[in-house]
Amino acid sequence: MSSSFIVRPLGPSLGAEVLDLDPASVALPQTLAAIEAALVKHEALVLHVPGLTPEQHLAIARYFGEPEVHTFYPNLGEGFEQITVIDSKLGDRADMWHHDESFLPSPPIVTMTHAQILPPCGGDTCWTSMTTAYDALSARMKQYLEGLHAWHDMNGPMTTALRQNVVTHERYVEVINMNRRHLHPLVIQHPVSGRKALYLSPTYTTHIDGLATPESDAILAYLHAHCQHVQFGFRHRWRVGDMVLWDNRSVLHNAILDYQPHQRRMQRTSVFARGPFHA
Ligand SMILES: O=C(O)CCC(=O)C(=O)O
């Protein structure tokens, strides 16, 4: 059994694929250490693992951190509660730019999604590199953002979901009452690479703490537009059996909703850091 593989970059800012991976070696510590190093470098990493078992999926997740049992989505059931199912047939999708659950005090650091059922075309996922976006800011803007914090809130997307009939009113009220919001620095530092990244999204970030509303709105509008420049992005066209891992401290992602009425079903796990989620 070989634990070595080739990493081929897929995008200039982020994204790479792992080639010649021995499927039997995928959950070995030495393979996972090499996958982790490639993930830190490339921020989103595609593995071609059609035969991946739920046991192997969880072994990969446990290597990176504490796998989450997701509050909102169904899962694979007993023994595999940490493997969440996102199935368009149930109305579930994530067609918005976001870091996973950034409204939590310590949001997931890595997410891994394994494609199960795909539409004939469409259903791609996009990522944007928040480290490259940060690097491209002017020195003046970097200075301005230093020390600022922004609120991340679950209520806005829940209201959108209610309006789209994706959640019931009972579920909406239940989630709103959880009061899921948290203040995070606008710029975080990756604990392994040391790179700085913007930490904000049009989905969850409501405002910058301590600024007047028009100033906060103008700065966030500028930063959201800046982060979505195509040159910071990477788009993956899925094949059944692909697993993409991404580092939520370095990227935003958005799963394009352009395939209805076809089905798209993914199995995914996100993991929490065992220590602080940023440096
Ligand atoms: O379905 C996808 O491609 C990604 C969905 C998503 O946003 C997630 O799993 O966090």
Ligand as a Chemical Component Dictionary entry (heavy atoms), coordinates in Angstrom:
data_LIG
# 
_chem_comp.id                   LIG 
_chem_comp.type                 NON-POLYMER 
_chem_comp.pdbx_formal_charge   0 
_chem_comp.three_letter_code    LIG 
# 
loop_
_chem_comp_atom.comp_id 
_chem_comp_atom.atom_id 
_chem_comp_atom.alt_atom_id 
_chem_comp_atom.type_symbol 
_chem_comp_atom.charge 
_chem_comp_atom.model_Cartn_x 
_chem_comp_atom.model_Cartn_y 
_chem_comp_atom.model_Cartn_z 
_chem_comp_atom.pdbx_ordinal 
LIG O1 O1 O 0 -22.793 21.241 -1.682 1  
LIG C1 C1 C 0 -21.710 21.816 -1.749 2  
LIG O2 O2 O 0 -21.004 21.773 -2.739 3  
LIG C2 C2 C 0 -21.218 22.599 -0.578 4  
LIG C3 C3 C 0 -22.301 22.785 0.437  5  
LIG C4 C4 C 0 -21.870 23.579 1.614  6  
LIG O3 O3 O 0 -21.891 24.789 1.607  7  
LIG C5 C5 C 0 -21.362 22.872 2.770  8  
LIG O4 O4 O 0 -21.333 21.646 2.787  9  
LIG O5 O5 O 0 -20.953 23.559 3.734  10 
# 
loop_
_chem_comp_bond.comp_id 
_chem_comp_bond.atom_id_1 
_chem_comp_bond.atom_id_2 
_chem_comp_bond.value_order 
_chem_comp_bond.pdbx_ordinal 
LIG O1 C1 DOUB 1 
LIG C1 O2 SING 2 
LIG C1 C2 SING 3 
LIG C2 C3 SING 4 
LIG C3 C4 SING 5 
LIG C4 O3 DOUB 6 
LIG C4 C5 SING 7 
LIG C5 O4 DOUB 8 
LIG C5 O5 SING 9 
# 
